[in-house]
């Protein structure tokens, strides 16, 4: 009987730490996969400073009037001729006109009842065409 | 003088196994690093439909210098999860703009169907608050996929 009592227990008296790394890496991968880094994106513009008024010659202005129906009326400088286009055609018009007059400024005048997306469509077309001088206004009668 | 085995039987004291006891420490260190450096956005997403634009670009500014102004379809305005009237915008944005050392970028998150009247009023408020840099938040529109259809 004395021999039996001397038999050692086979169970280790230490906490098994071999799987600790597995647990930690599992958590690490879980957080790496589930983390979403929010990145803001959009169309950036620079607003004018308050009371900053710039005189621009009419012949350097390309008027783009956005109506609530979605049509864009293009009016060049002082000419009273109005060309009716869709927002996607603005890109081609800008490229054509800016080639003739490098000092051209786009004046986007949106009707107060027109949807915001129409203005974004026109602004997008201008930015795709590389326009940098853009003025955003609301259409006043 | 004959040494048994010529001394070649001596065992190397270096272990054959790669030491893995510090692996857990490395992993936890990485874990804590990512937990500390992760920044979650502060305001909740609101139910808006984004306008789409091809020229969409990422805003090159730190997250803390970006203020989101949400404009919902009915024209209601939210900043940092709080509703505001449009007249209050300049009073709220002005001090924040000054505190950010004029680095603040305003991200206008408007619903695509909101009337332009509201956006124009908002722009006027921002101009009176002295803000210069504004971004109209949009979703990227893929021209290639649109044209293939």
Interface residues (C-beta under 8 A of the other chain):
Chain A: X17 X18 X20 X21 X23 X24 X25 X27 X28 X31 X32 X35 X38 X39 X40 X41 X42 X43 X44 X45 X46 X47 X48 X49 X50 X66 X110 X111 X112 X113 X114 X115 X116 X117 X118 X119 X120 X121 X123 X124 X127 X128 X136 X137 X138
Chain B: X20 X21 X23 X24 X26 X27 X28 X30 X31 X34 X35 X38 X41 X51 X52 X53 X54 X55 X56 X57 X58 X59 X63 X66 X68 X71 X105 X107 X108 X110 X111 X112 X113 X114 X115 X116 X117 X118 X119 X120 X123 X126 X127 X128 X130 X131 X132 X133 X134 X135 X136 X137 X138 X140 X141
